[in-house]
Amino acid sequence: MSFWRGAALYAALVLFFLIANRGAYKGYFNDDDLDNLVQTRGAAVSLFAEGLVSPQLSPSNFRPVGHFFYKAMGPLAGLQYAPYVAVLQFVHLLNVLLLWFVLRRLGAPPLPAAAGVLFYAFHMACFDGYWKPMFIFDVACAAFLLVTLLLYLRGHWLLALIPFWIAYKTKEPAVALPAVLLLYEFVLGERRWKRVLPYLGIAALFSVQAIFQNHQTDNDYTLRFTAPAVWTTFSFYSSKILLLPYAGAALLLLLFRRDRRILFGLGALVLLMGPMWFLPGRLFGVYLYIPLIGLAVAFAFLTENWKPAWIALFFAVWIPWNYYWLREQRRTTLTIAFENRPYVEALGQFLKGEKDLRAVLYDGGPSGMRNWGIEGAIRWFLPDPELKTGPLEDQQARQYLQSPQLALISWDPVKKHLITSTRRQGQPDPSQIVMATGNPVWLLGDGWFPLENGFRWIKPTATAHLAHPAAAKEFFVRINLGPVQYKDQGRVELELFLDGHSQGRRVYDQVAWLERRWPVPSGLPAEVEVTLRSVNPYQPSNGDPRVLGAAIAGFWVRGVTAAPSWWRVWL
């Protein structure tokens, strides 16, 4: 194949890939992205250099190459998502080109090599590797492994030690490459196995340390050398590799082809899985990104004797099948992104004017963002190392409620609206709490669940504190009686206690936002303890595992009998 024809085919593949995956640029950062951006922002460049050359395994899972991606991109792109995706996809398309050279070096003719490359370039088990910057570790590791393999095949086995070392410092699955090289020497090579010894030495250096650390941990990252663990990982990855349940097991039939090149590719697939065989707690399709190099090799040589029409027919089925799964995963990914983006942007708008805060607590967040992502977003906008952050439900974080300069953040997932409040030193407490418009969570005691669509569920009993104006005559409690609770219970009966004394019960018996009132006795102090008790707590029939009381929309004391005007405006 001429250079220009090959360049044209590669350009066509790049264009096809970018068009098919253009939706990735509409995505947004995940929790790991935000955490990595913050963790690397203040780190000295020398730390990454030291980590790169150190023979010690990092106990904190520090990967200097992948983490440096965030260190470099943070100042350049900030929270603009598109540049991160562009770099990720550039490295992937570079890997496609490197794979072409590897296949040609292994002896694949142009058409079978092109088939192997296309199979690798557009495989939706690796969707996350095309769409999510947090998987730059896998994509970059594959790049250095392909460079290592290419140099080794060209006879530069000593020089290839450099990219191999860097590959391991990018992500740990690179440790399996020496086994692949040894397989090559005995299956396709000249049995010059001694050239592999330096690679085996490096792999042994890090493997021994990893096994030693493994005995001291018990979490999702712990290696499980058991048959049930291997069955779990086999079941998962064999269902992902051909995008059908357990279809990967059919690859065993290729062993009967007796083609050493196909056997080498299949062996590389199994070996490059490396530690993933023993990680049942970390199951992601994108972890096939590196092992798929082996399957691409096997597929290229499998198609060597196929007529072009048969290759075209295969991809006429394979590409649409992958595109179907692209659309399925795109929907899920963009749903998460369309919640993460407004959350982080609203958080930035709020925090940019709050420079003297000592603590920021958060009460819930986007469904696809875990705590470390929320805290990463907070610290991106407020980089003060003395700032205290944490989830409201955490007992250690609740001690920060007494901080004189405090911000509280809640997220309404239905309206995609950030609800915030701040407490300044000397600021008086309010005499009203409305979940949809204010967020003085420091007034809430035990028994409250995170904010939902303008309300908070309470446990069977919940407590709070309110300021009590001397002129207060009535106490109001507004709830949201939804159709599920109405179907399950027919009504909600709520008992009010003020400073430990029952003020009686009220009944809510319609599917609506309902308000009930209690007379306020005289002689109460300026701050009153409020207890709300659901007379008949229940567990919903919709699968919610919680035991609930009522969906509280707000409560307040007033010297008048009407609901606050701002409540009616919100409605």
N, C-alpha and C positions, 0 to 999 in steps of 0.2 A: 504494500500500500504506500502510495506516495505521501510525502509530508503534507502537502496541501489538502489532499483528500482526507487524511487523518485529522488535520486541523479543522476542516469543515465539519466532519462528523462530531468531533469533540465540542465545537461551538454549538451544533444543533442539540447535543445532549444537554449542554449548559443552559441553553435557552428553554428547552423543555422542562428541565428541573426547576428553573427560576419561575417560570409561568405557573407550574403546578403548585409550587410552594410559596407563591406570592403572599398568601394570607398570613405567613409567619410574621410579616412586618406589621400586622395589626395586633400582634400579641403584646404581652407585657411581662415584666419581671415576676419571677416566682420568689418564694421566701428564701431559697438558697442564694439566688442572685443578690438580693438586697443585703443579706448577711455577709456574703463575700465582698461586696463593694465596701461595706463599712469596716470589716475586719482588715482589709488590705490597704485602706486609704492612708492610715497613719503609719504603716510599716515601712521601714527603711529598705531601699533597694538592696543593700548589703545582706539583709535577712534572706531574700530570695536567692542571692548568689551563694550564701553559705548553705542554704537548704539544698541547692542543686548539687553541690560537690560533696556534701556530707555522706559518709557511708552508714550513718545511723538512720534507723526507721523512725519517722516522726511519731511520737505518741499522740499528738493532736491531729493526726491525719492531714498534716500540712503538705500540699502538693505544689511545689514552687512554680512549676511551669504553668499549670492551669490557674493558680491563684494570681500569678503575675498578669494574666489576661485582664483580670478585674482591676488590678493595681494600675495598669496602663490605660484601660478604657475609662475608668472613673473620671479622671481629670479631663479626658478628651471628649467624652460623650455625655457624662453626667447620667441623668435618667432618661435620655433619649434612647428608646429601645432599638430602633432600626439599625444603628451602627453595630450593635452587638450581634444581631442576626446576620448582618452582612459578613462579618468576620467569620462567624460559625460556618456559614454556607460556603464561603471562600475556601476554608480549610477542607471541608468535605469534598468540594469539587477538585481541589488539589489532590486529595486522596484517590479520587477516581482516576486522575491522570497517572499517579504513581502506580496504581494497580495495573494500568495498561502496560507500563514498562515492565513490571514484575511478570505479568502473564507472557509477554513477548520474550522475556529472558528465559522463562521456563519452557519455551518452545511452542507456545500457542500460535497458530496462524491468525492473521488479522481478523477474520470474521468471528471465529470462536472467542478470541480475546475481547472483541467488541461486545459479544454476547455476555461474557462474564462481567465486563465493566458495567453494562446497562443493568444487569441483575443486581449488582452491588449499589449502583448509584441511586436506585429508586426502589427501596425496600421499606415498607411501612412498619415493620417491626422496629425500625430505627427512626421513626417519625420524630421523636424528641430530639434526636441528634441533628435534625434539620431545622427545628423550630425553637428550641429552648437553649439559651446560652449556658445554662447551668451544666449542660452536657458537653461543654468544650473540652473537658478532661478526657472523655472517651474519644472524641473526634481527633484531638491533637495527639493523643497517645497512639492512635492508629497511624497518623501521619509519620511519626518517628519510627514506628515499627516497620512501616513500608519502606522507609529510607534505609533502615537497617537491613532488611531482607534484600533490597535491591543491591546495596553495596556488597553484601555477602555473596550474592549470586554472581556478581561481577569479579569476585576474587579479592575484594578489599575487606577481608574479614577483620583485620585489626582496626582499620578506620571505622568499621561499622559498630565497634564497641561504644563509640561516642553517642550516636543517636539511640543506641539501645539503653544506655544509662539514662539519657534524657527521657526516653519513653517511660522508663520505670518511675522517674521523678514526676511524670505527668499523671500516671495512674498505675495501680498495682498489677492489673492483669498482664502487663508487659513481662512479668516474671516467667510466663509460660513460653516465651519465644525460644529459649535455648532448647526446649524439648522439640519444638517445630524444626529447628535447624538440625538437630540430631536425627530426626525422622527424615529430613531431606537427604542427609548424607547417606543413610542406609537404604533409602527407597529410590532416590533419583540421582544422588551425587556419586562421588568417587570414594565414599567411606573414609574421608579424611576427618574423622570424628575428633581428632585432637584439636582442631581449630575451634571446636565448640566449647572446649574446657574453660576458657576465660568467661564465656557467657554463663556457663553453669556455675562458676565461682561467684559471679555477681548475683545470680539468682539465689544461690544458697545463702549468701550473706544476708540478703533481705528476708528470705523465707524463714530462716531460723529465728530471726528477730520477731517476725510476724507471728510465728507459732508460739513463741514465748509470751508475747503480749496477749495472744488469743486466750491463753489459760487464765488470764487475769481479768477477763471481761465476760459479760453475759448480757448481750443486747443484740439488736438486729445485725450488727456488723461482726458478730462472733461466728467464726467458722465452725460448722457442725459436721464432723466426720462420722456421720451415721447414715445407714441405709434409708431411713425415712426422709432425711434431709436431701439426699441425692434424688430420691423419687419425686420429691416436691419440686426441685429445680428442673429435673428432666421433664416432668409433666408440663411445667410452665413454658420452658424454652422450646420443647418439641411442638408445642401448640402455636408458638409465635413465629418460628422460623419459616413456615410455609403458610402461615395465617389461617390455619385450620386446626382443630383439636387433635393433638398427637400426630399430626401429619409428618412431623419431622422424623418419626420412627421409620417412615418409608424410605428414608435415605440409606438405611442399612442394606436395601436391595442393591445399591450401587456397588457394594463390596463384591458382587458376583461378576462385575465387568472385567476384573483382573487387569485393569489399566492402572499401572503404578502411579500415573499422574493424578488420576481420580482418587486413588487410595491416599495419596499424599494430601490432597485437598481436604478429604473427609477427616483424615487424622489431624490436620491443622485446625479444622473446625472444632474437634473435640478438645484438643490440647489448649487452644486459645481461650476456651471457656475458663480454664485455670481455676482460680478460687471461687468463681461463680457457682460451680457445682456444689459448693459447700456453704452457700449463703442463702438459706431458705427465707431469711427475713428481709432480703433485698432483691426483689423480683421486678425487673424492669425490662421491657422488650429492647430498649436501646442498648442494654448490655450485650446484645448480639452484634453490635457495630463492629467490634474487632474480630470476633470469631467468623463473621460473614466473609472475611477475606479468604478464609479457607474454603468456604462453600462456593465462592465465586471462582476460585481456582478449579474446583471439581466440576462446576457447571461448564466452564469454558472448554475443558477437555472432553466433557460428556457430549458437547455439541459439535465436536471436531468432525464427526462423520455424518452430521445432519445436513440435509439439503437446506439451502437458504430459505426455501418456502416453509420448512418445518420450524426453523428458528423464528421466522416471522409469525407463524401461527402461535407458537408458544407465547411470544410477547403480546400478541393480540388478545390473549386471555390474561396473561400475568399483569400487564400494565393496568387494564381496567379494574382488575381485582384489587390491586394495590391502591388505585385511585379511590375505590370505594372506601377502603380503610382510612385513607388520608382524610376523606370528608368526614368520616365518623370521629376521628381523633381531632380534626380541626374544630368541629363543633364544640367538643368538650373543652379544648384548650382555649378557644376564644371566649367561651362563656366565663371561664375563670379570669381571663385577661380583662374582660369588660367589667369585671367587678374590682380587680386589683388596681387597674389604672385610676378610676375615679377616687378610690380610697387613698392611694398614695398622693395623688394631686391635691385632693382636699386636705390631707394631712399637711402637705407642704404649705398650702395657703394659710392654714391655721397657725402652724408653728413658726413661720418666718417672722411673725410679729411678737413672738413669745421667747425672748432671749434670756430672761432671768429665772426661768423655771428650775426648780430643784428636783422635781419628780414628775414623770408622765406615766399614768396608768391607763390601761386600755381594757375595755369591757367588750369582748367579742371582736370580730373582724370579718373580712371576706372569707367565704367558705373554703377557698383554695389557698389561704395563707395561714401558716402556722406561726406560733409565737415569735420564733426567731426572725421571721420575715417582718412582722409588725415592729419589733424592736429595732431591726435594721433600718426600716424606713424612718422611724423616729430619730435614730442617731445620725442618719444621713442629713437631716435638716437641723439637728441640734447635736453637734459633735462634742459637746462638753463631756469629758471622761467622768466627771463627778455626777452626771445626771443619773438619777435612779429611774428605772423602768421595770414594768412587770405587769402581768395580767391581774385584774382585780380579784379573781377567785383565789389567787395564791396567797397563803397566809403571811408569807414573808413580805410580799408586796403591799399587803394591806397596812403594814406599819407606816408606809409612806403617806397614808391618808392624813397623817398629822403634819405633813410638811407645810410650811407657811406659803410656799410658792408652788402650787400644785395644778396640774392640768389633767383632766379626765376625758377620755375619748371613747365614744361608743359608735357603733356602725349599724345603721338600719339597712339590712340586706335587700329589702323589698324596694324601698325608694332609692337605694344606693346613695344614702345621705349620711354624712359624718355629723354626729352630734357631740358637741364639745362644751366644756365648762372649765373655768379656772377659779381658783381660790387664792386670793391675795391676803397677806397678813393684815389683820384688823377688819377684814370684810365680814359683815354680819351674815348669818345663815338665813336662807329664805324660809318662808312659811308655806311654801307650795312646791310640789314636785310634779312635773308633767313630763312623762317619758319621751314624748315626741319632740319637745322643744327645748328642754333643759336637761342637764346631766349632773346634778350635784350628788354624785355617787358617794361622797364622803358622809352623807346623811343616812345612807342605807346601811343597815346592820346585816344580820344573818338571814338566809332564806331566799335570796334573790337570784334569779337566773339572768343570763345576758339579754340585752335589749333585742327585741324583734321588731315587728312592724308597728311601732308606736306604743308598745307595751312591754312589760316584763312579766314573765311567769314567776309566781312565787311558789315556794314549797308549801306544805300545809300550814306553816306558820312563818311569818317574816316580820322583821323589826326595822324601825327607822327612827330618826330624830327630826323634829321640825321646830322652828321658832314659833312661839305662840303669842300673837299680839294680844294685848289686854282687852281689845274690843271684840275679839273673836267670839262668835255666837254659834257657829255651826262648823261641822267637819264633813268634807265631801270625799267620797271615794268613787272613782270612775273605773269600770272594767270593760274589757272586750269579751263578751260571751259569744264564742264562735260556734259554728254549726257542729263541729265534732264534739265539743264539750256538752252542748245542748242535747245532742243525740244520746250521749252516754249518761248524762245526769238529769237533764230536763231543767235544771236551774242551778244557781250557785248561791250558797248562803254564807255570808261573811260576817264575822264577829270582830268588833273594833275594841281595842284596849288602849286607854290613854293613861300613861304612868302606872300600868299594871291593873287598872280598874276597868272592868267590862262596861262598855257603853251600849250593849245590846247587839242584836243581829239585824241584818238587812238581807232581803232576797232579790236576786237578779234573775229574771225568768223570761227573757226575750233574746233572740239572736240579734244583738245590736251592741253599740257602745252605750252602756247604761251608767247612770249616775245615781247614787243614793247619798242621803245626808243623815247625820246624827247631830243632836244638840250637844253643845260643848258645856260641860259643867264649869262653874266658877271656881276660882281658887287654884287654877293650874299655874305652874311656874312658867317663866319666859321661854324655856325650852322643854318640850314635852316628848316623852318616849312613846312611839306609836307601835302597836302590835296588831297585825292583821292575821286573823285565823280563819282558814276555810273549814267550815263545819264538816264537810264531806269531801275530803281529798280523794283524788282518783288518778288512775293510770290510763292514758288515752287508748282508744281502740285502734288508732292509726299506726301503731308500732313504736311510738315514742316511749322509751324505757323509763322516763322520769315519773316520779310521783308528784303530782301538781296540785296547787290550790286554785288560784284564780289568775287571770291575765290582767294585771293592774296597769291601767293607762295613766293614772295620776291620782293624787290626793292632796288636799289643802285645807287650811282653816281660813274662814272668812267671817267678816262682820256683816255680810250681806248674803242673801239666799241664792244669788245667780252665779252661774259658773263664770270664771274669769273671761274677759273679752278675748284675750289671746288664745284661749282654748277654742272659742267659737271660730276665730280666724283660721286656726289650724284645721278644724273640721271642714 
